[in-house]
Amino acid sequence: MLGIVPDIAPEVFSLVVVPAFIFFARICDVTIGTMRIIFVSRGMKMVAPALGFVEVFIWIIAVGQIFQNLTNPLNYFAYAAGFATGNYVGMLLEERLAMGLALIRVITQRDATNLIEYLRGAGYGVTVLDAQGKQGPGKVIFSVIKRKNIKDVEKAIHEFNPKAFYSIEDVRHAAEGTFPIAVPGPIPLHRHRITRKGK
């Protein structure tokens, strides 16, 4: 690698360039590895192996630089720091991409009519079951939604049934479903407040 940048002094190359290269290489391969695991869990059989190839290729290059510079402790620090940063970057990237589907389950002891009407009006498929809890009768609401719509649905839950318990789970595959045609904009909750019952 030294021959690629002959104008850099050996000391600077060893103490700055190599650790920086290892750091960013680790960020890349760990980020790709995080995405690969997500694609595997989503059943994407073509994308995951391709990412695995790139991930291992970058990792080999990074490890090779460490073995060529075993006496520099900065390389070990850069390797560990790159691994930690890569995990963080990978999670941020996955959150931004918001791929796949999620099952949202809402359990409420209050009248959930407004929440149900809003979700159906926004284009979500909603299944409602009667339930009996410790504090009396309630409703269990199920909906399979696109992960990019999670924040919109959460906002509606907090508005219409702020004390409701809800959970969100990843869905690997769904044969059919009802989804909004486009991601909703700001939720027009004001249209529902007139009929909303007191807290």
Backbone hydrogen bonds in HBPLUS format (Angstrom, degrees):
<---DONOR---> <-ACCEPTOR-->    atom                        ^
c    i                          cat <-CA-CA->   ^        H-A-AA   ^      H-
h    n   atom  resd res      DA  || num        DHA   H-A  angle D-A-AA Bond
n    s   type  num  typ     dist DA aas  dist angle  dist       angle   num
A0004-ILE N   A0001-MET O   3.09 MM   3  5.53 154.5  2.16 110.5 118.1     1
A0005-VAL N   A0002-LEU O   3.32 MM   3  5.84 140.8  2.49 111.2 118.9     2
A0008-ILE N   A0005-VAL O   3.39 MM   3  6.03 170.2  2.40 119.2 122.1     3
A0013-PHE N   A0009-ALA O   2.87 MM   4  6.07 163.8  1.90 160.8 166.4     4
A0014-SER N   A0010-PRO O   2.90 MM   4  6.01 157.9  1.95 146.1 151.5     5
A0015-LEU N   A0011-GLU O   2.92 MM   4  6.03 159.1  1.96 150.5 156.1     6
A0016-VAL N   A0012-VAL O   2.83 MM   4  5.48 144.9  1.96 145.3 151.5     7
A0017-VAL N   A0012-VAL O   3.35 MM   5  6.79 155.3  2.42 140.7 147.8     8
A0018-VAL N   A0013-PHE O   2.96 MM   5  6.14 162.9  1.99 172.4 171.3     9
A0020-ALA N   A0016-VAL O   3.01 MM   4  6.04 158.5  2.06 148.0 154.8    10
A0021-PHE N   A0017-VAL O   2.83 MM   4  6.01 155.2  1.89 150.7 158.2    11
A0022-ILE N   A0018-VAL O   2.91 MM   4  6.17 164.1  1.94 158.0 161.7    12
A0023-PHE N   A0019-PRO O   2.86 MM   4  6.03 158.9  1.91 148.3 154.5    13
A0024-PHE N   A0020-ALA O   3.02 MM   4  6.24 171.7  2.03 154.2 154.9    14
A0025-ALA N   A0021-PHE O   2.86 MM   4  5.94 150.9  1.95 146.9 156.1    15
A0026-ARG N   A0022-ILE O   2.94 MM   4  6.05 155.6  2.00 146.8 152.7    16
A0027-ILE N   A0023-PHE O   3.06 MM   4  6.37 151.6  2.15 143.4 151.6    17
A0028-CYS N   A0024-PHE O   3.05 MM   4  6.23 160.0  2.09 143.5 148.2    18
A0029-ASP N   A0025-ALA O   2.94 MM   4  6.24 169.4  1.95 153.9 156.0    19
A0030-VAL N   A0026-ARG O   2.92 MM   4  5.87 162.9  1.95 149.2 154.2    20
A0031-THR N   A0027-ILE O   2.98 MM   4  5.91 155.7  2.04 142.2 149.6    21
A0032-ILE N   A0028-CYS O   2.98 MM   4  6.13 162.9  2.01 149.4 154.3    22
A0033-GLY N   A0029-ASP O   2.86 MM   4  5.97 146.8  1.97 134.5 144.6    23
A0034-THR N   A0030-VAL O   2.83 MM   4  6.07 152.7  1.90 148.1 154.4    24
A0035-MET N   A0031-THR O   3.06 MM   4  6.35 160.7  2.09 148.6 153.4    25
A0036-ARG N   A0032-ILE O   2.80 MM   4  6.02 148.7  1.90 144.7 154.5    26
A0037-ILE N   A0033-GLY O   3.01 MM   4  6.29 158.1  2.06 149.3 153.2    27
A0038-ILE N   A0034-THR O   3.17 MM   4  6.46 155.1  2.23 143.7 150.5    28
A0039-PHE N   A0035-MET O   2.86 MM   4  6.16 157.3  1.91 152.1 158.3    29
A0040-VAL N   A0036-ARG O   2.85 MM   4  6.12 152.9  1.92 150.1 158.0    30
A0041-SER N   A0037-ILE O   2.98 MM   4  6.25 158.9  2.03 147.3 152.4    31
A0042-ARG N   A0038-ILE O   3.03 MM   4  6.29 131.0  2.28 137.7 151.1    32
A0042-ARG N   A0039-PHE O   3.14 MM   3  4.95 129.8  2.40  90.0 103.8    33
A0044-MET N   A0039-PHE O   2.99 MM   5  5.33 166.6  2.01 156.1 153.1    34
A0043-GLY N   A0040-VAL O   2.97 MM   3  5.07 157.0  2.03 104.4 111.7    35
A0048-ALA N   A0044-MET O   3.33 MM   4  6.27 171.5  2.34 155.4 157.9    36
A0051-LEU N   A0047-VAL O   3.04 MM   4  6.31 160.4  2.08 159.6 165.5    37
A0052-GLY N   A0048-ALA O   2.92 MM   4  6.13 151.5  2.00 148.8 157.5    38
A0053-PHE N   A0049-PRO O   3.01 MM   4  6.31 149.6  2.11 148.3 154.7    39
A0054-VAL N   A0050-ALA O   3.24 MM   4  6.58 165.3  2.27 150.1 152.4    40
A0055-GLU N   A0051-LEU O   2.83 MM   4  5.98 162.0  1.86 153.0 158.9    41
A0056-VAL N   A0052-GLY O   3.05 MM   4  6.18 169.8  2.06 150.4 152.0    42
A0057-PHE N   A0053-PHE O   3.01 MM   4  6.13 157.0  2.06 148.1 155.2    43
A0058-ILE N   A0054-VAL O   3.04 MM   4  6.23 165.4  2.06 154.2 156.5    44
A0059-TRP N   A0055-GLU O   3.02 MM   4  6.22 158.5  2.07 146.0 152.8    45
A0060-ILE N   A0056-VAL O   2.90 MM   4  6.10 157.7  1.95 151.5 156.0    46
A0061-ILE N   A0057-PHE O   3.28 MM   4  6.56 156.2  2.34 143.4 149.1    47
A0062-ALA N   A0058-ILE O   3.01 MM   4  6.33 160.5  2.05 153.7 158.8    48
A0063-VAL N   A0059-TRP O   2.89 MM   4  6.11 168.4  1.91 158.2 161.0    49
A0064-GLY N   A0060-ILE O   2.87 MM   4  5.93 150.9  1.95 143.2 151.9    50
A0065-GLN N   A0061-ILE O   3.14 MM   4  6.44 146.9  2.25 144.8 152.0    51
A0066-ILE N   A0062-ALA O   3.29 MM   4  6.69 146.5  2.41 142.0 150.8    52
A0066-ILE N   A0063-VAL O   3.09 MM   3  5.11 120.8  2.46  94.7 109.6    53
A0067-PHE N   A0063-VAL O   3.05 MM   4  6.40 161.4  2.08 155.7 159.7    54
A0068-GLN N   A0064-GLY O   3.09 MM   4  6.28 136.9  2.28 139.5 150.9    55
A0069-ASN N   A0066-ILE O   3.00 MM   3  5.08 145.2  2.12 100.8 111.6    56
A0072-ASN N   A0069-ASN O   3.35 MM   3  5.93 170.3  2.36 117.5 120.3    57
A0075-ASN N   A0072-ASN O   3.18 MM   3  5.84 150.1  2.27 115.4 122.1    58
A0076-TYR N   A0073-PRO O   3.13 MM   3  5.38 125.6  2.44 101.6 114.1    59
A0077-PHE N   A0073-PRO O   3.23 MM   4  6.62 159.4  2.28 150.3 155.7    60
A0078-ALA N   A0074-LEU O   2.83 MM   4  6.01 161.5  1.86 149.6 155.0    61
A0079-TYR N   A0075-ASN O   2.93 MM   4  6.06 151.1  2.01 140.9 148.7    62
A0080-ALA N   A0076-TYR O   3.06 MM   4  6.33 163.6  2.09 150.2 153.1    63
A0081-ALA N   A0077-PHE O   2.84 MM   4  5.98 166.5  1.85 155.8 160.3    64
A0082-GLY N   A0078-ALA O   2.85 MM   4  5.83 154.1  1.92 142.2 149.5    65
A0083-PHE N   A0079-TYR O   3.07 MM   4  6.27 148.1  2.17 139.6 148.0    66
A0084-ALA N   A0080-ALA O   3.05 MM   4  6.37 163.6  2.08 152.9 155.9    67
A0085-THR N   A0081-ALA O   2.94 MM   4  6.08 167.5  1.95 150.8 154.8    68
A0086-GLY N   A0082-GLY O   2.83 MM   4  5.82 151.0  1.91 140.7 149.2    69
A0087-ASN N   A0083-PHE O   3.15 MM   4  6.43 149.7  2.25 145.4 152.0    70
A0088-TYR N   A0084-ALA O   3.27 MM   4  6.62 159.1  2.32 146.9 151.9    71
A0089-VAL N   A0085-THR O   2.86 MM   4  6.12 166.9  1.88 157.7 161.2    72
A0090-GLY N   A0086-GLY O   2.86 MM   4  5.90 156.2  1.92 143.8 150.9    73
A0091-MET N   A0087-ASN O   3.07 MM   4  6.31 154.6  2.14 146.1 151.7    74
A0092-LEU N   A0088-TYR O   3.01 MM   4  6.30 158.5  2.06 150.2 156.4    75
A0093-LEU N   A0089-VAL O   2.88 MM   4  6.07 160.5  1.92 151.9 157.2    76
A0094-GLU N   A0090-GLY O   2.96 MM   4  6.14 157.2  2.02 144.8 151.0    77
A0095-GLU N   A0091-MET O   2.95 MM   4  6.11 153.6  2.02 143.9 151.3    78
A0096-ARG N   A0092-LEU O   2.95 MM   4  6.22 150.8  2.04 146.3 154.2    79
A0097-LEU N   A0093-LEU O   2.93 MM   4  6.16 157.9  1.98 149.9 155.8    80
A0098-ALA N   A0094-GLU O   2.92 MM   4  6.01 156.4  1.97 146.6 152.9    81
A0147-ARG N   A0100-GLY O   3.12 MM  47  5.98 170.9  2.13 143.9 143.5    82
A0171-VAL N   A0101-LEU O   3.07 MM  70  5.26 159.9  2.11 133.6 128.5    83
A0102-ALA N   A0145-ILE O   2.78 MM  43  5.43 156.0  1.84 161.9 168.4    84
A0145-ILE N   A0102-ALA O   2.82 MM  43  5.43 158.0  1.87 165.3 166.5    85
A0103-LEU N   A0169-GLU O   2.70 MM  66  5.13 160.6  1.73 153.8 160.0    86
A0169-GLU N   A0103-LEU O   2.90 MM  66  5.13 157.0  1.95 143.5 151.2    87
A0104-ILE N   A0143-SER O   2.89 MM  39  5.44 175.9  1.89 160.8 161.4    88
A0143-SER N   A0104-ILE O   3.09 MM  39  5.44 139.1  2.26 149.5 159.0    89
A0105-ARG N   A0167-SER O   2.89 MM  62  5.30 164.6  1.91 156.1 161.2    90
A0167-SER N   A0105-ARG O   2.90 MM  62  5.30 148.1  2.00 142.8 153.2    91
A0106-VAL N   A0141-ILE O   2.84 MM  35  4.95 165.0  1.87 146.7 151.9    92
A0141-ILE N   A0106-VAL O   2.76 MM  35  4.95 164.3  1.78 148.9 154.4    93
A0107-ILE N   A0165-PHE O   2.67 MM  58  5.16 174.4  1.67 168.6 170.5    94
A0165-PHE N   A0107-ILE O   2.94 MM  58  5.16 152.7  2.01 165.1 158.3    95
A0108-THR N   A0139-LYS O   3.02 MM  31  5.47 165.6  2.04 158.0 162.7    96
A0139-LYS N   A0108-THR O   2.87 MM  31  5.47 157.3  1.92 158.8 166.5    97
A0116-ILE N   A0112-ALA O   2.96 MM   4  6.14 167.6  1.98 160.1 163.7    98
A0117-GLU N   A0113-THR O   2.88 MM   4  6.06 162.7  1.91 152.2 157.4    99
A0118-TYR N   A0114-ASN O   2.90 MM   4  6.05 156.2  1.95 145.0 151.7   100
A0119-LEU N   A0115-LEU O   2.99 MM   4  6.22 170.5  1.99 155.3 157.2   101
A0120-ARG N   A0116-ILE O   3.01 MM   4  6.17 167.7  2.02 154.0 157.4   102
A0121-GLY N   A0117-GLU O   2.84 MM   4  5.86 153.1  1.91 142.8 151.4   103
A0122-ALA N   A0118-TYR O   2.85 MM   4  6.08 137.8  2.03 147.1 158.5   104
A0124-TYR N   A0119-LEU O   2.96 MM   5  5.41 154.2  2.03 162.1 153.7   105
A0123-GLY N   A0120-ARG O   3.08 MM   3  5.15 155.1  2.14 101.3 109.0   106
A0125-GLY N   A0178-THR O   3.09 MM  53  4.70 130.1  2.35 142.7 128.4   107
A0127-THR N   A0142-PHE O   2.90 MM  15  5.06 164.3  1.93 149.8 153.8   108
A0142-PHE N   A0127-THR O   2.78 MM  15  5.06 166.0  1.80 155.1 159.8   109
A0129-LEU N   A0140-VAL O   2.85 MM  11  5.11 156.7  1.90 147.6 155.3   110
A0140-VAL N   A0129-LEU O   2.86 MM  11  5.11 158.5  1.91 149.6 154.5   111
A0131-ALA N   A0138-GLY O   2.98 MM   7  5.04 155.2  2.05 137.4 131.9   112
A0138-GLY N   A0131-ALA O   2.86 MM   7  5.04 153.7  1.93 138.5 136.3   113
A0133-GLY N   A0136-GLY O   2.85 MM   3  5.15 163.8  1.88 142.9 141.2   114
A0136-GLY N   A0133-GLY O   3.16 MM   3  5.15 165.5  2.18 106.1 108.8   115
A0149-ASN N   A0146-LYS O   2.82 MM   3  5.47 161.2  1.86 121.3 127.9   116
A0150-ILE N   A0147-ARG O   3.24 MM   3  5.35 169.8  2.26 109.2 111.8   117
A0153-VAL N   A0149-ASN O   3.17 MM   4  6.48 160.4  2.21 157.6 162.9   118
A0154-GLU N   A0150-ILE O   2.87 MM   4  6.11 162.3  1.90 158.2 163.9   119
A0155-LYS N   A0151-LYS O   2.98 MM   4  6.12 153.7  2.05 142.8 149.4   120
A0156-ALA N   A0152-ASP O   3.16 MM   4  6.46 152.6  2.24 142.3 149.1   121
A0157-ILE N   A0153-VAL O   2.98 MM   4  6.31 155.6  2.04 151.0 157.7   122
A0158-HIS N   A0154-GLU O   2.97 MM   4  6.25 164.7  1.99 154.9 158.0   123
A0159-GLU N   A0155-LYS O   3.05 MM   4  6.22 139.7  2.22 139.4 150.2   124
A0160-PHE N   A0156-ALA O   2.94 MM   4  6.07 175.0  1.94 159.2 159.6   125
A0161-ASN N   A0157-ILE O   2.84 MM   4  5.29 152.3  1.92 140.8 150.2   126
A0164-ALA N   A0161-ASN O   3.02 MM   3  5.44 165.8  2.04 122.1 124.6   127
A0189-LEU N   A0187-ILE O   2.79 MM   2  5.49 138.5  1.96 105.2  92.8   128
A0191-ARG N   A0188-PRO O   3.35 MM   3  6.16 161.5  2.38 119.2 122.8   129
A0192-HIS N   A0189-LEU O   2.94 MM   3  5.60 158.9  1.98 121.3 127.5   130
A0196-ARG N   A0193-ARG O   3.33 MM   3  4.96 147.5  2.44  91.1 100.4   131
